[in-house]
Amino acid sequence: MTDIAVVPDPRSAPAIRWGIIAPGSIARRFAREIPTYTASSIVAVGSRDLGRAESFAQDFGIPRAHGSYEDLVADPEVDAVYVASPHSEHRDHAILALEAGKPVLVEKAFTINARQAGEVFAVAERRGLFVMEAMWSRFLPHYQTLKKLIDEGDLGAIRTVMASHCQSLNLDPAWRMWNPALAGGALLDLGVYPLSCFHYLFGRPSAIVASGILTESGVDLKETITLRYGTDVLAAAINDMSAAGVNRLSIVGDAGRADVADWFYTPQDIKLTRFRESIEGPERLPTATEGGFQFEAAEAARCIVAGKTESSIMSWQDTLDVMVTMDEVRRQLGAHFPGE
Ligand SMILES: NC(=O)c1ccc[n+]([C@@H]2O[C@H](COP(=O)([O-])OP(=O)(O)OC[C@H]3O[C@@H](n4cnc5c(N)ncnc54)[C@H](OP(=O)(O)O)[C@@H]3O)[C@@H](O)[C@H]2O)c1
């Protein structure tokens, strides 16, 4: 039996009081999972509209609703802020919280580009406060186990890696993902998962080649990205927001292969095939778990209570590196956001 990575129990992390900026669709999942799977609680929610904040608060039993993000970050009962607005707003909302003295967990993609990410980290550094991109997958047991398998040489020398993230998303051109002003497009919403996964496992790419198709509104509808890591590892990512494809990850070494089936970035088991022992068939590593967001929230709580400004698993530099890669992909595709 292959050992799976030991991941700290999210319920054993310190209890903190979260406030949510922007009660949209993903905030609902955060509001559901954090009280269910950690010792922490959601004590306040802020919306641009008080009615929306009140309705969200009622749905999740959250004690306080605020009709502005300014009021939310000023709430003395809030220990840390979760930012769940569109990408275009992340920089301003993260800085709003930091300047109010609150640590922040910011949804992926962290900002629209690396320049904005650097601006957020500069404020966090000046204020001595924690900030982390909410790239929840990195904290999941199967990502931790994949890293362990690779780092300990279980797969041998890595040769190729493939990941795809293709969904049939809301085709309404008015929706945020079609809107350049809200930093829409497949890359920042979907492609960030393959790219951040590759970065976590292999570091910075040494070469990037992207090809894609833009929407009439000018955001990327889909793309293929080929990356090289070091001299020997080639990786390919396919992202598409127009049709439901497979969402799998395969990491191939010269001694074995690790496969994660749909959806590779959510809690899943790993199928491990060792080439020398293939006669025995693949081994299933039981890394799937309930929920998912509790692992990132627990990491944030541990870091905040320990007085750290960043997580070693999703460091500021890692976020910057992924943003630099995405900036380069968009440059090659000719997909620019207003003001860039
Ligand atoms: N971790 C994951 O699995 C996951 C999954 C999906 C999305 N996400 C990420 O979560 C973030 C939000 O995505 P979502 O799908 O939840 O978005 P959404 O449903 O559109 O919600 C975004 C919310 O942001 C607020 N907002 C603030 N400024 C806005 C503006 N200028 N235009 C529109 N809305 C604005 C709105 O709330 P109020 O107006 O009420 O304040 C809105 O409800 C994105 O970064 C996305 O990539 C993460």
The ligand as an SDF file (V2000), in Angstrom:
LIG
                    3D

 48 52  0  0  0  0  0  0  0  0999 V2000
  -13.3490   28.0500   -5.5880 N   0  0  0  0  0  0  0  0  0  0  0  0
  -14.2320   27.6760   -6.4940 C   0  0  0  0  0  0  0  0  0  0  0  0
  -14.5490   26.5020   -6.6500 O   0  0  0  0  0  0  0  0  0  0  0  0
  -14.8980   28.7380   -7.3220 C   0  0  0  0  0  0  0  0  0  0  0  0
  -15.9930   28.4060   -8.1220 C   0  0  0  0  0  0  0  0  0  0  0  0
  -16.6360   29.4270   -8.8330 C   0  0  0  0  0  0  0  0  0  0  0  0
  -16.1460   30.7250   -8.7770 C   0  0  0  0  0  0  0  0  0  0  0  0
  -15.0480   30.9920   -8.0140 N   0  0  0  0  0  0  0  0  0  0  0  0
  -14.4780   32.3430   -7.9420 C   0  0  0  0  0  0  0  0  0  0  0  0
  -15.3000   33.1130   -7.0690 O   0  0  0  0  0  0  0  0  0  0  0  0
  -15.3680   34.4580   -7.5160 C   0  0  0  0  0  0  0  0  0  0  0  0
  -16.8360   34.8330   -7.6830 C   0  0  0  0  0  0  0  0  0  0  0  0
  -17.4350   33.9670   -8.6010 O   0  0  0  0  0  0  0  0  0  0  0  0
  -19.0180   33.6580   -8.5330 P   0  0  0  0  0  0  0  0  0  0  0  0
  -19.2780   32.6680   -9.6050 O   0  0  0  0  0  0  0  0  0  0  0  0
  -19.4330   33.3470   -7.1450 O   0  0  0  0  0  0  0  0  0  0  0  0
  -19.5850   35.0810   -8.9960 O   0  0  0  0  0  0  0  0  0  0  0  0
  -21.0660   35.6290   -8.8520 P   0  0  0  0  0  0  0  0  0  0  0  0
  -22.0300   34.5360   -8.5460 O   0  0  0  0  0  0  0  0  0  0  0  0
  -21.2830   36.4890  -10.0320 O   0  0  0  0  0  0  0  0  0  0  0  0
  -20.9790   36.5310   -7.5330 O   0  0  0  0  0  0  0  0  0  0  0  0
  -20.1000   37.6100   -7.4390 C   0  0  0  0  0  0  0  0  0  0  0  0
  -20.6680   38.6220   -6.4560 C   0  0  0  0  0  0  0  0  0  0  0  0
  -19.7720   39.7350   -6.4440 O   0  0  0  0  0  0  0  0  0  0  0  0
  -20.4790   40.8930   -6.0970 C   0  0  0  0  0  0  0  0  0  0  0  0
  -19.9560   41.9640   -6.9520 N   0  0  0  0  0  0  0  0  0  0  0  0
  -19.1770   42.9770   -6.5280 C   0  0  0  0  0  0  0  0  0  0  0  0
  -18.8540   43.7810   -7.5200 N   0  0  0  0  0  0  0  0  0  0  0  0
  -19.4650   43.2950   -8.6250 C   0  0  0  0  0  0  0  0  0  0  0  0
  -19.5200   43.7230   -9.9770 C   0  0  0  0  0  0  0  0  0  0  0  0
  -18.8890   44.8370  -10.4010 N   0  0  0  0  0  0  0  0  0  0  0  0
  -20.2430   42.9860  -10.8420 N   0  0  0  0  0  0  0  0  0  0  0  0
  -20.8640   41.8720  -10.4440 C   0  0  0  0  0  0  0  0  0  0  0  0
  -20.8500   41.4090   -9.1630 N   0  0  0  0  0  0  0  0  0  0  0  0
  -20.1530   42.1330   -8.2630 C   0  0  0  0  0  0  0  0  0  0  0  0
  -21.9500   40.6130   -6.2570 C   0  0  0  0  0  0  0  0  0  0  0  0
  -22.5180   40.6200   -4.9520 O   0  0  0  0  0  0  0  0  0  0  0  0
  -23.2330   41.9200   -4.3200 P   0  0  0  0  0  0  0  0  0  0  0  0
  -23.5290   42.8650   -5.4430 O   0  0  0  0  0  0  0  0  0  0  0  0
  -24.4590   41.3620   -3.6810 O   0  0  0  0  0  0  0  0  0  0  0  0
  -22.2970   42.4970   -3.3280 O   0  0  0  0  0  0  0  0  0  0  0  0
  -22.0180   39.2030   -6.8070 C   0  0  0  0  0  0  0  0  0  0  0  0
  -23.0300   38.4240   -6.2460 O   0  0  0  0  0  0  0  0  0  0  0  0
  -14.5150   34.5080   -8.7800 C   0  0  0  0  0  0  0  0  0  0  0  0
  -13.2180   34.8850   -8.3990 O   0  0  0  0  0  0  0  0  0  0  0  0
  -14.5020   33.0830   -9.2750 C   0  0  0  0  0  0  0  0  0  0  0  0
  -13.3780   32.7080  -10.0610 O   0  0  0  0  0  0  0  0  0  0  0  0
  -14.4280   30.0300   -7.2770 C   0  0  0  0  0  0  0  0  0  0  0  0
  1  2  1  0
  2  3  2  0
  2  4  1  0
  4  5  1  0
  4 48  2  0
  5  6  2  0
  6  7  1  0
  7  8  2  0
  8  9  1  0
  8 48  1  0
  9 10  1  0
  9 46  1  0
 10 11  1  0
 11 12  1  0
 11 44  1  0
 12 13  1  0
 13 14  1  0
 14 15  2  0
 14 16  1  0
 14 17  1  0
 17 18  1  0
 18 19  2  0
 18 20  1  0
 18 21  1  0
 21 22  1  0
 22 23  1  0
 23 24  1  0
 23 42  1  0
 24 25  1  0
 25 26  1  0
 25 36  1  0
 26 27  1  0
 26 35  1  0
 27 28  2  0
 28 29  1  0
 29 30  1  0
 29 35  2  0
 30 31  1  0
 30 32  2  0
 32 33  1  0
 33 34  2  0
 34 35  1  0
 36 37  1  0
 36 42  1  0
 37 38  1  0
 38 39  2  0
 38 40  1  0
 38 41  1  0
 42 43  1  0
 44 45  1  0
 44 46  1  0
 46 47  1  0
M  CHG  2   8   1  16  -1
M  END
$$$$
